[in-house]
Amino acid sequence: MIGLEEKFPFLPSGEQYVSLKHEDDKVVVFEKGELVFVFNFHATKSFEHYRIGTRWSTDHDLVLDTDRVTNSY
């Protein structure tokens, strides 16, 4: 997360929005600055292709994936 903040400064942004809280799936999605964060807190479920909505109509780039060994940030 520190490397992510260094490349995409999101902490100073006053703009933030929680766009999804799903209790059964244990998923939280929020936007902060120009980034979208998707957190999966479920102990046994992993999700691929989880559909979420954002304020942007363009494609999104994945810059941090904690399931991967290397990240692109």
PDB file of N, CA, C and O in Angstrom, chain B, residues numbered from 101:
ATOM      1  N   MET B 101       0.815  -1.187   0.000  1.00  0.00           N
ATOM      2  CA  MET B 101       0.000   0.000   0.000  1.00  0.00           C
ATOM      3  C   MET B 101       0.868   1.265   0.000  1.00  0.00           C
ATOM      4  O   MET B 101       0.472   2.282  -0.568  1.00  0.00           O
ATOM      5  N   ILE B 102       2.018   1.210   0.616  1.00  0.00           N
ATOM      6  CA  ILE B 102       2.901   2.380   0.628  1.00  0.00           C
ATOM      7  C   ILE B 102       3.382   2.678  -0.789  1.00  0.00           C
ATOM      8  O   ILE B 102       3.387   3.836  -1.207  1.00  0.00           O
ATOM      9  N   GLY B 103       3.784   1.650  -1.529  1.00  0.00           N
ATOM     10  CA  GLY B 103       4.196   1.841  -2.921  1.00  0.00           C
ATOM     11  C   GLY B 103       3.063   2.348  -3.782  1.00  0.00           C
ATOM     12  O   GLY B 103       3.279   3.161  -4.681  1.00  0.00           O
ATOM     13  N   LEU B 104       1.874   1.884  -3.522  1.00  0.00           N
ATOM     14  CA  LEU B 104       0.699   2.345  -4.262  1.00  0.00           C
ATOM     15  C   LEU B 104       0.448   3.828  -4.007  1.00  0.00           C
ATOM     16  O   LEU B 104       0.153   4.575  -4.939  1.00  0.00           O
ATOM     17  N   GLU B 105       0.565   4.256  -2.757  1.00  0.00           N
ATOM     18  CA  GLU B 105       0.390   5.665  -2.406  1.00  0.00           C
ATOM     19  C   GLU B 105       1.471   6.529  -3.043  1.00  0.00           C
ATOM     20  O   GLU B 105       1.192   7.652  -3.464  1.00  0.00           O
ATOM     21  N   GLU B 106       2.701   6.024  -3.119  1.00  0.00           N
ATOM     22  CA  GLU B 106       3.790   6.796  -3.725  1.00  0.00           C
ATOM     23  C   GLU B 106       3.551   7.022  -5.211  1.00  0.00           C
ATOM     24  O   GLU B 106       3.855   8.099  -5.725  1.00  0.00           O
ATOM     25  N   LYS B 107       3.010   6.023  -5.913  1.00  0.00           N
ATOM     26  CA  LYS B 107       2.783   6.152  -7.352  1.00  0.00           C
ATOM     27  C   LYS B 107       1.459   6.845  -7.681  1.00  0.00           C
ATOM     28  O   LYS B 107       1.385   7.609  -8.643  1.00  0.00           O
ATOM     29  N   PHE B 108       0.421   6.585  -6.895  1.00  0.00           N
ATOM     30  CA  PHE B 108      -0.911   7.158  -7.118  1.00  0.00           C
ATOM     31  C   PHE B 108      -1.384   7.833  -5.832  1.00  0.00           C
ATOM     32  O   PHE B 108      -2.182   7.248  -5.099  1.00  0.00           O
ATOM     33  N   PRO B 109      -0.918   9.039  -5.541  1.00  0.00           N
ATOM     34  CA  PRO B 109      -1.247   9.672  -4.250  1.00  0.00           C
ATOM     35  C   PRO B 109      -2.762   9.792  -4.037  1.00  0.00           C
ATOM     36  O   PRO B 109      -3.421  10.647  -4.630  1.00  0.00           O
ATOM     37  N   PHE B 110      -3.287   8.931  -3.194  1.00  0.00           N
ATOM     38  CA  PHE B 110      -4.719   8.931  -2.943  1.00  0.00           C
ATOM     39  C   PHE B 110      -5.076   9.419  -1.540  1.00  0.00           C
ATOM     40  O   PHE B 110      -6.208   9.845  -1.313  1.00  0.00           O
ATOM     41  N   LEU B 111      -4.143   9.366  -0.601  1.00  0.00           N
ATOM     42  CA  LEU B 111      -4.450   9.760   0.767  1.00  0.00           C
ATOM     43  C   LEU B 111      -4.866  11.230   0.904  1.00  0.00           C
ATOM     44  O   LEU B 111      -5.790  11.514   1.666  1.00  0.00           O
ATOM     45  N   PRO B 112      -4.222  12.185   0.195  1.00  0.00           N
ATOM     46  CA  PRO B 112      -4.629  13.581   0.352  1.00  0.00           C
ATOM     47  C   PRO B 112      -6.010  13.886  -0.239  1.00  0.00           C
ATOM     48  O   PRO B 112      -6.599  14.919   0.077  1.00  0.00           O
ATOM     49  N   SER B 113      -6.528  13.005  -1.086  1.00  0.00           N
ATOM     50  CA  SER B 113      -7.804  13.269  -1.736  1.00  0.00           C
ATOM     51  C   SER B 113      -8.935  13.246  -0.714  1.00  0.00           C
ATOM     52  O   SER B 113      -9.097  12.276   0.026  1.00  0.00           O
ATOM     53  N   GLY B 114      -9.704  14.312  -0.685  1.00  0.00           N
ATOM     54  CA  GLY B 114     -10.861  14.367   0.209  1.00  0.00           C
ATOM     55  C   GLY B 114     -12.043  13.603  -0.341  1.00  0.00           C
ATOM     56  O   GLY B 114     -13.014  13.346   0.370  1.00  0.00           O
ATOM     57  N   GLU B 115     -11.962  13.242  -1.603  1.00  0.00           N
ATOM     58  CA  GLU B 115     -13.061  12.555  -2.258  1.00  0.00           C
ATOM     59  C   GLU B 115     -12.984  11.058  -1.987  1.00  0.00           C
ATOM     60  O   GLU B 115     -11.978  10.414  -2.286  1.00  0.00           O
ATOM     61  N   GLN B 116     -14.054  10.510  -1.417  1.00  0.00           N
ATOM     62  CA  GLN B 116     -14.118   9.071  -1.200  1.00  0.00           C
ATOM     63  C   GLN B 116     -15.572   8.633  -1.214  1.00  0.00           C
ATOM     64  O   GLN B 116     -16.468   9.393  -0.847  1.00  0.00           O
ATOM     65  N   TYR B 117     -15.794   7.394  -1.642  1.00  0.00           N
ATOM     66  CA  TYR B 117     -17.148   6.906  -1.804  1.00  0.00           C
ATOM     67  C   TYR B 117     -17.170   5.391  -1.654  1.00  0.00           C
ATOM     68  O   TYR B 117     -16.439   4.691  -2.354  1.00  0.00           O
ATOM     69  N   VAL B 118     -17.988   4.882  -0.762  1.00  0.00           N
ATOM     70  CA  VAL B 118     -18.186   3.438  -0.640  1.00  0.00           C
ATOM     71  C   VAL B 118     -19.280   3.057  -1.624  1.00  0.00           C
ATOM     72  O   VAL B 118     -20.427   3.478  -1.477  1.00  0.00           O
ATOM     73  N   SER B 119     -18.925   2.257  -2.632  1.00  0.00           N
ATOM     74  CA  SER B 119     -19.889   1.927  -3.675  1.00  0.00           C
ATOM     75  C   SER B 119     -20.546   0.569  -3.489  1.00  0.00           C
ATOM     76  O   SER B 119     -21.556   0.284  -4.132  1.00  0.00           O
ATOM     77  N   LEU B 120     -19.988  -0.286  -2.611  1.00  0.00           N
ATOM     78  CA  LEU B 120     -20.588  -1.597  -2.384  1.00  0.00           C
ATOM     79  C   LEU B 120     -20.159  -2.140  -1.029  1.00  0.00           C
ATOM     80  O   LEU B 120     -18.979  -2.103  -0.679  1.00  0.00           O
ATOM     81  N   LYS B 121     -21.132  -2.646  -0.267  1.00  0.00           N
ATOM     82  CA  LYS B 121     -20.872  -3.415   0.950  1.00  0.00           C
ATOM     83  C   LYS B 121     -21.782  -4.636   0.861  1.00  0.00           C
ATOM     84  O   LYS B 121     -23.004  -4.504   0.937  1.00  0.00           O
ATOM     85  N   HIS B 122     -21.201  -5.813   0.702  1.00  0.00           N
ATOM     86  CA  HIS B 122     -21.992  -7.035   0.572  1.00  0.00           C
ATOM     87  C   HIS B 122     -21.697  -7.928   1.774  1.00  0.00           C
ATOM     88  O   HIS B 122     -20.627  -8.529   1.862  1.00  0.00           O
ATOM     89  N   GLU B 123     -22.644  -8.007   2.687  1.00  0.00           N
ATOM     90  CA  GLU B 123     -22.437  -8.718   3.951  1.00  0.00           C
ATOM     91  C   GLU B 123     -22.184 -10.210   3.751  1.00  0.00           C
ATOM     92  O   GLU B 123     -21.267 -10.758   4.362  1.00  0.00           O
ATOM     93  N   ASP B 124     -22.975 -10.881   2.910  1.00  0.00           N
ATOM     94  CA  ASP B 124     -22.810 -12.328   2.715  1.00  0.00           C
ATOM     95  C   ASP B 124     -21.487 -12.676   2.037  1.00  0.00           C
ATOM     96  O   ASP B 124     -20.822 -13.636   2.427  1.00  0.00           O
ATOM     97  N   ASP B 125     -21.105 -11.901   1.028  1.00  0.00           N
ATOM     98  CA  ASP B 125     -19.845 -12.148   0.322  1.00  0.00           C
ATOM     99  C   ASP B 125     -18.643 -11.594   1.074  1.00  0.00           C
ATOM    100  O   ASP B 125     -17.505 -11.956   0.775  1.00  0.00           O
ATOM    101  N   LYS B 126     -18.881 -10.724   2.042  1.00  0.00           N
ATOM    102  CA  LYS B 126     -17.802 -10.076   2.811  1.00  0.00           C
ATOM    103  C   LYS B 126     -16.896  -9.251   1.902  1.00  0.00           C
ATOM    104  O   LYS B 126     -15.672  -9.280   2.031  1.00  0.00           O
ATOM    105  N   VAL B 127     -17.519  -8.515   0.978  1.00  0.00           N
ATOM    106  CA  VAL B 127     -16.804  -7.687   0.013  1.00  0.00           C
ATOM    107  C   VAL B 127     -17.134  -6.220   0.265  1.00  0.00           C
ATOM    108  O   VAL B 127     -18.293  -5.863   0.476  1.00  0.00           O
ATOM    109  N   VAL B 128     -16.108  -5.378   0.240  1.00  0.00           N
ATOM    110  CA  VAL B 128     -16.264  -3.929   0.357  1.00  0.00           C
ATOM    111  C   VAL B 128     -15.540  -3.289  -0.816  1.00  0.00           C
ATOM    112  O   VAL B 128     -14.393  -3.627  -1.110  1.00  0.00           O
ATOM    113  N   VAL B 129     -16.219  -2.360  -1.486  1.00  0.00           N
ATOM    114  CA  VAL B 129     -15.639  -1.631  -2.613  1.00  0.00           C
ATOM    115  C   VAL B 129     -15.748  -0.142  -2.304  1.00  0.00           C
ATOM    116  O   VAL B 129     -16.818   0.350  -1.947  1.00  0.00           O
ATOM    117  N   PHE B 130     -14.628   0.573  -2.444  1.00  0.00           N
ATOM    118  CA  PHE B 130     -14.702   2.022  -2.284  1.00  0.00           C
ATOM    119  C   PHE B 130     -13.732   2.712  -3.225  1.00  0.00           C
ATOM    120  O   PHE B 130     -12.726   2.149  -3.657  1.00  0.00           O
ATOM    121  N   GLU B 131     -14.077   3.952  -3.522  1.00  0.00           N
ATOM    122  CA  GLU B 131     -13.261   4.798  -4.392  1.00  0.00           C
ATOM    123  C   GLU B 131     -12.616   5.873  -3.532  1.00  0.00           C
ATOM    124  O   GLU B 131     -13.273   6.494  -2.697  1.00  0.00           O
ATOM    125  N   LYS B 132     -11.338   6.084  -3.744  1.00  0.00           N
ATOM    126  CA  LYS B 132     -10.589   7.124  -3.034  1.00  0.00           C
ATOM    127  C   LYS B 132      -9.658   7.766  -4.041  1.00  0.00           C
ATOM    128  O   LYS B 132      -8.799   7.089  -4.606  1.00  0.00           O
ATOM    129  N   GLY B 133      -9.812   9.065  -4.276  1.00  0.00           N
ATOM    130  CA  GLY B 133      -9.030   9.728  -5.312  1.00  0.00           C
ATOM    131  C   GLY B 133      -9.373   9.137  -6.662  1.00  0.00           C
ATOM    132  O   GLY B 133     -10.546   9.050  -7.025  1.00  0.00           O
ATOM    133  N   GLU B 134      -8.369   8.733  -7.402  1.00  0.00           N
ATOM    134  CA  GLU B 134      -8.568   8.144  -8.726  1.00  0.00           C
ATOM    135  C   GLU B 134      -8.501   6.616  -8.700  1.00  0.00           C
ATOM    136  O   GLU B 134      -8.369   5.985  -9.749  1.00  0.00           O
ATOM    137  N   LEU B 135      -8.590   6.019  -7.511  1.00  0.00           N
ATOM    138  CA  LEU B 135      -8.455   4.566  -7.381  1.00  0.00           C
ATOM    139  C   LEU B 135      -9.739   3.920  -6.893  1.00  0.00           C
ATOM    140  O   LEU B 135     -10.554   4.555  -6.224  1.00  0.00           O
ATOM    141  N   VAL B 136      -9.909   2.649  -7.237  1.00  0.00           N
ATOM    142  CA  VAL B 136     -10.995   1.815  -6.729  1.00  0.00           C
ATOM    143  C   VAL B 136     -10.351   0.686  -5.932  1.00  0.00           C
ATOM    144  O   VAL B 136      -9.465  -0.004  -6.436  1.00  0.00           O
ATOM    145  N   PHE B 137     -10.785   0.498  -4.710  1.00  0.00           N
ATOM    146  CA  PHE B 137     -10.280  -0.559  -3.849  1.00  0.00           C
ATOM    147  C   PHE B 137     -11.373  -1.611  -3.682  1.00  0.00           C
ATOM    148  O   PHE B 137     -12.521  -1.279  -3.386  1.00  0.00           O
ATOM    149  N   VAL B 138     -11.015  -2.869  -3.871  1.00  0.00           N
ATOM    150  CA  VAL B 138     -11.946  -3.975  -3.683  1.00  0.00           C
ATOM    151  C   VAL B 138     -11.321  -4.915  -2.663  1.00  0.00           C
ATOM    152  O   VAL B 138     -10.253  -5.476  -2.903  1.00  0.00           O
ATOM    153  N   PHE B 139     -11.983  -5.084  -1.533  1.00  0.00           N
ATOM    154  CA  PHE B 139     -11.483  -5.941  -0.465  1.00  0.00           C
ATOM    155  C   PHE B 139     -12.423  -7.120  -0.273  1.00  0.00           C
ATOM    156  O   PHE B 139     -13.639  -6.957  -0.172  1.00  0.00           O
ATOM    157  N   ASN B 140     -11.839  -8.309  -0.225  1.00  0.00           N
ATOM    158  CA  ASN B 140     -12.576  -9.531   0.052  1.00  0.00           C
ATOM    159  C   ASN B 140     -12.142 -10.025   1.428  1.00  0.00           C
ATOM    160  O   ASN B 140     -10.997 -10.434   1.614  1.00  0.00           O
ATOM    161  N   PHE B 141     -13.060  -9.984   2.386  1.00  0.00           N
ATOM    162  CA  PHE B 141     -12.771 -10.408   3.746  1.00  0.00           C
ATOM    163  C   PHE B 141     -13.348 -11.787   4.057  1.00  0.00           C
ATOM    164  O   PHE B 141     -13.363 -12.207   5.213  1.00  0.00           O
ATOM    165  N   HIS B 142     -13.818 -12.484   3.039  1.00  0.00           N
ATOM    166  CA  HIS B 142     -14.407 -13.796   3.268  1.00  0.00           C
ATOM    167  C   HIS B 142     -13.306 -14.811   3.570  1.00  0.00           C
ATOM    168  O   HIS B 142     -12.265 -14.821   2.913  1.00  0.00           O
ATOM    169  N   ALA B 143     -13.538 -15.648   4.551  1.00  0.00           N
ATOM    170  CA  ALA B 143     -12.518 -16.608   4.990  1.00  0.00           C
ATOM    171  C   ALA B 143     -12.321 -17.760   4.016  1.00  0.00           C
ATOM    172  O   ALA B 143     -11.232 -18.332   3.964  1.00  0.00           O
ATOM    173  N   THR B 144     -13.355 -18.121   3.231  1.00  0.00           N
ATOM    174  CA  THR B 144     -13.249 -19.308   2.379  1.00  0.00           C
ATOM    175  C   THR B 144     -13.589 -19.067   0.920  1.00  0.00           C
ATOM    176  O   THR B 144     -13.335 -19.943   0.093  1.00  0.00           O
ATOM    177  N   LYS B 145     -14.151 -17.920   0.565  1.00  0.00           N
ATOM    178  CA  LYS B 145     -14.546 -17.658  -0.819  1.00  0.00           C
ATOM    179  C   LYS B 145     -13.569 -16.701  -1.492  1.00  0.00           C
ATOM    180  O   LYS B 145     -13.120 -15.716  -0.907  1.00  0.00           O
ATOM    181  N   SER B 146     -13.259 -17.027  -2.737  1.00  0.00           N
ATOM    182  CA  SER B 146     -12.479 -16.135  -3.581  1.00  0.00           C
ATOM    183  C   SER B 146     -13.338 -15.830  -4.805  1.00  0.00           C
ATOM    184  O   SER B 146     -14.019 -16.717  -5.321  1.00  0.00           O
ATOM    185  N   PHE B 147     -13.313 -14.603  -5.264  1.00  0.00           N
ATOM    186  CA  PHE B 147     -14.182 -14.197  -6.366  1.00  0.00           C
ATOM    187  C   PHE B 147     -13.361 -13.740  -7.565  1.00  0.00           C
ATOM    188  O   PHE B 147     -12.425 -12.954  -7.419  1.00  0.00           O
ATOM    189  N   GLU B 148     -13.712 -14.231  -8.742  1.00  0.00           N
ATOM    190  CA  GLU B 148     -13.187 -13.712 -10.000  1.00  0.00           C
ATOM    191  C   GLU B 148     -14.352 -13.103 -10.756  1.00  0.00           C
ATOM    192  O   GLU B 148     -15.479 -13.588 -10.662  1.00  0.00           O
ATOM    193  N   HIS B 149     -14.091 -12.060 -11.493  1.00  0.00           N
ATOM    194  CA  HIS B 149     -15.110 -11.406 -12.313  1.00  0.00           C
ATOM    195  C   HIS B 149     -16.273 -10.879 -11.469  1.00  0.00           C
ATOM    196  O   HIS B 149     -17.428 -10.943 -11.891  1.00  0.00           O
ATOM    197  N   TYR B 150     -15.972 -10.367 -10.296  1.00  0.00           N
ATOM    198  CA  TYR B 150     -16.979  -9.777  -9.412  1.00  0.00           C
ATOM    199  C   TYR B 150     -17.396  -8.440 -10.007  1.00  0.00           C
ATOM    200  O   TYR B 150     -16.563  -7.547 -10.165  1.00  0.00           O
ATOM    201  N   ARG B 151     -18.654  -8.294 -10.334  1.00  0.00           N
ATOM    202  CA  ARG B 151     -19.116  -7.071 -10.996  1.00  0.00           C
ATOM    203  C   ARG B 151     -19.327  -5.958  -9.981  1.00  0.00           C
ATOM    204  O   ARG B 151     -20.014  -6.125  -8.973  1.00  0.00           O
ATOM    205  N   ILE B 152     -18.712  -4.814 -10.279  1.00  0.00           N
ATOM    206  CA  ILE B 152     -18.891  -3.626  -9.443  1.00  0.00           C
ATOM    207  C   ILE B 152     -19.141  -2.437 -10.357  1.00  0.00           C
ATOM    208  O   ILE B 152     -18.770  -2.461 -11.530  1.00  0.00           O
ATOM    209  N   GLY B 153     -19.752  -1.427  -9.838  1.00  0.00           N
ATOM    210  CA  GLY B 153     -19.952  -0.188 -10.575  1.00  0.00           C
ATOM    211  C   GLY B 153     -19.033   0.893 -10.042  1.00  0.00           C
ATOM    212  O   GLY B 153     -18.740   0.929  -8.847  1.00  0.00           O
ATOM    213  N   THR B 154     -18.581   1.767 -10.912  1.00  0.00           N
ATOM    214  CA  THR B 154     -17.766   2.913 -10.505  1.00  0.00           C
ATOM    215  C   THR B 154     -18.260   4.142 -11.249  1.00  0.00           C
ATOM    216  O   THR B 154     -19.115   4.043 -12.129  1.00  0.00           O
ATOM    217  N   ARG B 155     -17.732   5.274 -10.899  1.00  0.00           N
ATOM    218  CA  ARG B 155     -18.123   6.521 -11.562  1.00  0.00           C
ATOM    219  C   ARG B 155     -17.451   6.695 -12.921  1.00  0.00           C
ATOM    220  O   ARG B 155     -17.834   7.578 -13.688  1.00  0.00           O
ATOM    221  N   TRP B 156     -16.447   5.858 -13.231  1.00  0.00           N
ATOM    222  CA  TRP B 156     -15.714   5.974 -14.477  1.00  0.00           C
ATOM    223  C   TRP B 156     -16.297   5.050 -15.537  1.00  0.00           C
ATOM    224  O   TRP B 156     -16.654   3.910 -15.242  1.00  0.00           O
ATOM    225  N   SER B 157     -16.395   5.538 -16.765  1.00  0.00           N
ATOM    226  CA  SER B 157     -16.940   4.718 -17.857  1.00  0.00           C
ATOM    227  C   SER B 157     -15.833   4.058 -18.679  1.00  0.00           C
ATOM    228  O   SER B 157     -16.119   3.375 -19.663  1.00  0.00           O
ATOM    229  N   THR B 158     -14.588   4.254 -18.291  1.00  0.00           N
ATOM    230  CA  THR B 158     -13.456   3.680 -19.022  1.00  0.00           C
ATOM    231  C   THR B 158     -13.034   2.357 -18.397  1.00  0.00           C
ATOM    232  O   THR B 158     -13.480   2.012 -17.303  1.00  0.00           O
ATOM    233  N   ASP B 159     -12.176   1.619 -19.089  1.00  0.00           N
ATOM    234  CA  ASP B 159     -11.621   0.390 -18.535  1.00  0.00           C
ATOM    235  C   ASP B 159     -10.728   0.718 -17.343  1.00  0.00           C
ATOM    236  O   ASP B 159     -10.188   1.819 -17.244  1.00  0.00           O
ATOM    237  N   HIS B 160     -10.582  -0.238 -16.453  1.00  0.00           N
ATOM    238  CA  HIS B 160      -9.764  -0.057 -15.252  1.00  0.00           C
ATOM    239  C   HIS B 160      -8.507  -0.909 -15.371  1.00  0.00           C
ATOM    240  O   HIS B 160      -8.529  -1.977 -15.983  1.00  0.00           O
ATOM    241  N   ASP B 161      -7.420  -0.438 -14.790  1.00  0.00           N
ATOM    242  CA  ASP B 161      -6.169  -1.188 -14.749  1.00  0.00           C
ATOM    243  C   ASP B 161      -5.972  -1.743 -13.343  1.00  0.00           C
ATOM    244  O   ASP B 161      -6.166  -1.028 -12.360  1.00  0.00           O
ATOM    245  N   LEU B 162      -5.593  -2.989 -13.245  1.00  0.00           N
ATOM    246  CA  LEU B 162      -5.275  -3.604 -11.969  1.00  0.00           C
ATOM    247  C   LEU B 162      -3.830  -3.251 -11.613  1.00  0.00           C
ATOM    248  O   LEU B 162      -2.904  -3.596 -12.346  1.00  0.00           O
ATOM    249  N   VAL B 163      -3.642  -2.562 -10.486  1.00  0.00           N
ATOM    250  CA  VAL B 163      -2.288  -2.156 -10.108  1.00  0.00           C
ATOM    251  C   VAL B 163      -1.806  -2.825  -8.827  1.00  0.00           C
ATOM    252  O   VAL B 163      -0.609  -2.793  -8.541  1.00  0.00           O
ATOM    253  N   LEU B 164      -2.688  -3.423  -8.059  1.00  0.00           N
ATOM    254  CA  LEU B 164      -2.283  -4.137  -6.859  1.00  0.00           C
ATOM    255  C   LEU B 164      -3.223  -5.320  -6.659  1.00  0.00           C
ATOM    256  O   LEU B 164      -4.440  -5.153  -6.587  1.00  0.00           O
ATOM    257  N   ASP B 165      -2.654  -6.499  -6.570  1.00  0.00           N
ATOM    258  CA  ASP B 165      -3.423  -7.727  -6.353  1.00  0.00           C
ATOM    259  C   ASP B 165      -2.676  -8.524  -5.297  1.00  0.00           C
ATOM    260  O   ASP B 165      -1.591  -9.040  -5.564  1.00  0.00           O
ATOM    261  N   THR B 166      -3.235  -8.630  -4.115  1.00  0.00           N
ATOM    262  CA  THR B 166      -2.525  -9.301  -3.025  1.00  0.00           C
ATOM    263  C   THR B 166      -2.461 -10.810  -3.215  1.00  0.00           C
ATOM    264  O   THR B 166      -1.761 -11.487  -2.462  1.00  0.00           O
ATOM    265  N   ASP B 167      -3.167 -11.353  -4.192  1.00  0.00           N
ATOM    266  CA  ASP B 167      -3.053 -12.767  -4.510  1.00  0.00           C
ATOM    267  C   ASP B 167      -1.876 -13.047  -5.432  1.00  0.00           C
ATOM    268  O   ASP B 167      -1.497 -14.204  -5.611  1.00  0.00           O
ATOM    269  N   ARG B 168      -1.293 -12.009  -6.017  1.00  0.00           N
ATOM    270  CA  ARG B 168      -0.147 -12.158  -6.912  1.00  0.00           C
ATOM    271  C   ARG B 168       1.146 -11.894  -6.165  1.00  0.00           C
ATOM    272  O   ARG B 168       1.178 -11.146  -5.188  1.00  0.00           O
ATOM    273  N   VAL B 169       2.207 -12.519  -6.641  1.00  0.00           N
ATOM    274  CA  VAL B 169       3.510 -12.310  -6.022  1.00  0.00           C
ATOM    275  C   VAL B 169       4.089 -10.964  -6.432  1.00  0.00           C
ATOM    276  O   VAL B 169       4.666 -10.262  -5.601  1.00  0.00           O
ATOM    277  N   THR B 170       3.943 -10.594  -7.706  1.00  0.00           N
ATOM    278  CA  THR B 170       4.439  -9.298  -8.186  1.00  0.00           C
ATOM    279  C   THR B 170       3.262  -8.434  -8.575  1.00  0.00           C
ATOM    280  O   THR B 170       2.214  -8.942  -8.973  1.00  0.00           O
ATOM    281  N   ASN B 171       3.429  -7.137  -8.462  1.00  0.00           N
ATOM    282  CA  ASN B 171       2.391  -6.172  -8.795  1.00  0.00           C
ATOM    283  C   ASN B 171       2.954  -5.142  -9.759  1.00  0.00           C
ATOM    284  O   ASN B 171       4.169  -4.980  -9.870  1.00  0.00           O
ATOM    285  N   SER B 172       2.059  -4.445 -10.457  1.00  0.00           N
ATOM    286  CA  SER B 172       2.491  -3.555 -11.526  1.00  0.00           C
ATOM    287  C   SER B 172       2.740  -2.122 -11.075  1.00  0.00           C
ATOM    288  O   SER B 172       3.198  -1.311 -11.880  1.00  0.00           O
ATOM    289  N   TYR B 173       2.457  -1.776  -9.818  1.00  0.00           N
ATOM    290  CA  TYR B 173       2.667  -0.391  -9.415  1.00  0.00           C
ATOM    291  C   TYR B 173       4.129  -0.142  -9.355  1.00  0.00           C
ATOM    292  O   TYR B 173       4.554   0.968  -9.034  1.00  0.00           O
TER     293      TYR B 173
END
